[in-house]
Amino acid sequence: MSGAEPKVRAAAWDGQFYPADPLTLERMIQRLLDVVPKSTHEGEIVGIIAPHAGYEYSGRTAAAAYRQILGRNYRSVIVIAPSHADMFPGASIYDGDYYATPLGKVAIDKELSAAISRYSPHLRLSDRGHHDLGGRAEHSLEVHLPFLQTVLYSAFKLVAIVLHDYSLANCQVLADALASAIADQNVLIVASSDLYHGYSTEKCREVDSKTLRSIEAFDPQEFLSGANEDLYQACGAGPIAVMLMATKKNGATKATVIAQTNSAEVTGQKSGWTVGYAAVLVTRPSRQQNVPSGEGPAAKEKE
């Protein structure tokens, strides 16, 4: 309707998972980016796996992934995240106009969102899983946006997707929809996920190593099956599998782990609840130039 107020998903975790003050947030992200190396990789980066914990815990690992796309130009970024609180079938593609953070509003790519949703009735334009439910708004998508706003110098649009159903059928439908909708377009897919959750640092390293070996094997169906059988651990196993399936269908050939740690190693506290984190790049042989345009510039939760 003409003149209607835009629908904005307001920041819900600023001041908790990451700083609420824009200048403090910018400086924190820049410090994190400055201490992680630029990796050597061949081909175009078409997919990323990065964690979604409070920046105190997983910020450096997330920065390791986002450092690799510093200054790149993507028409749109699709962020796929787990729905921790709201349980619903299919997938929920945000139907609003903007996602907001302290660094400003990110415009939703409504055309691409609609194209994805048309692929199947299981893929709905909705705000399910994006807004508050029972006092808990979803954090797993929001926390990636300040990094993207910082490293992508040119304006990009966002497709924001959350899901709870990690069945092979549901993940395959979403992956096919993404692959079909973006085809050869210059679009990045980000899968939001932490890894092991439990009380053993030793077990965390062991399980995360198995999980990451499966991801690097680039067999999305095997990875998802193993995650659903608890052979691997990733709270975003569905988003990871969807991203791997979609990028593989569109020519990606390699997944590379570039950083790995856990909350115990970050904090130095070797006992208590431990969460694993990793950064992974998914690449395909270069088809077009997507080069940097230039280099430049929490409730303390572990998950």
Secondary structure as GFF3:
##gff-version 3
##sequence-region A 1 303
A	DSSP	beta_strand	8	9	.	.	.	ID=ss1
A	DSSP	alpha_helix	22	34	.	.	.	ID=ss2
A	DSSP	beta_strand	44	50	.	.	.	ID=ss3
A	DSSP	alpha_helix	55	66	.	.	.	ID=ss4
A	DSSP	three_ten_helix	67	69	.	.	.	ID=ss5
A	DSSP	beta_strand	76	82	.	.	.	ID=ss6
A	DSSP	beta_strand	91	94	.	.	.	ID=ss7
A	DSSP	beta_strand	98	101	.	.	.	ID=ss8
A	DSSP	beta_strand	104	107	.	.	.	ID=ss9
A	DSSP	alpha_helix	110	117	.	.	.	ID=ss10
A	DSSP	beta_strand	123	126	.	.	.	ID=ss11
A	DSSP	three_ten_helix	142	144	.	.	.	ID=ss12
A	DSSP	alpha_helix	145	151	.	.	.	ID=ss13
A	DSSP	beta_strand	157	163	.	.	.	ID=ss14
A	DSSP	alpha_helix	168	182	.	.	.	ID=ss15
A	DSSP	beta_strand	187	192	.	.	.	ID=ss16
A	DSSP	beta_strand	197	198	.	.	.	ID=ss17
A	DSSP	alpha_helix	201	217	.	.	.	ID=ss18
A	DSSP	alpha_helix	220	228	.	.	.	ID=ss19
A	DSSP	alpha_helix	237	249	.	.	.	ID=ss20
A	DSSP	beta_strand	254	262	.	.	.	ID=ss21
A	DSSP	alpha_helix	263	267	.	.	.	ID=ss22
A	DSSP	beta_strand	274	284	.	.	.	ID=ss23
###
